[in-house]
């Protein structure tokens, strides 16, 4: 009897575990130079630039960053997060953002065409 009851409840246990896993969404962070960018210095000479590079490397290594690129004077990073608040908190934890080396705008990213960039 106990075994039968356990077998009947088993699918509900798995369903409950699956429903608590939150799927990650994609976001895009658009970076432009901030008010503390020194135009007289190269990027590697900027205060907090090395910390910014290390921050992005950590996100790449942990597979949070999906894609990164530059266009014009804007840097773009597509990344995964569990929600808007988490995305904002993550990107704003970058010392280069906190110290206004860069400005950043974060948006939900919804690809309408799945492709491959290599």
C-alpha positions, 0 to 999 in steps of 0.5 A: 500500500505504501509503495503504491502511494509513493509511486502515485505521488512520484510524478508530482514530486518531479513536477514540483521540482521542475516548476521551481526552476526559473528559466533565464531570459536574455538581456542586452547591456549597451555601454558608452563612455561615462563622465569619468572617461579620460580622453587623454588616456588609452582604455587600458590606462583608464581607472577601473578598466582592468576591473571591468575587463575582469568582471566581463571575463568572469561572466564569460567564464561562467557562461552568463555572457552569450555574445559581445560586440562593439558598434560605433562608440557603443559596446554591447553585451547579450547576457542571461539573467533570471529577471530584470531586477537580477540583470540590473543588479548584475551589470551595475555591480561592475566597478566601472559602472559604479565609478562612471567610467561607463554608462550602461542601459539594459534592455530585455533582448528578444531575438526574432531570428535565431542565427549563429555568429562565429 
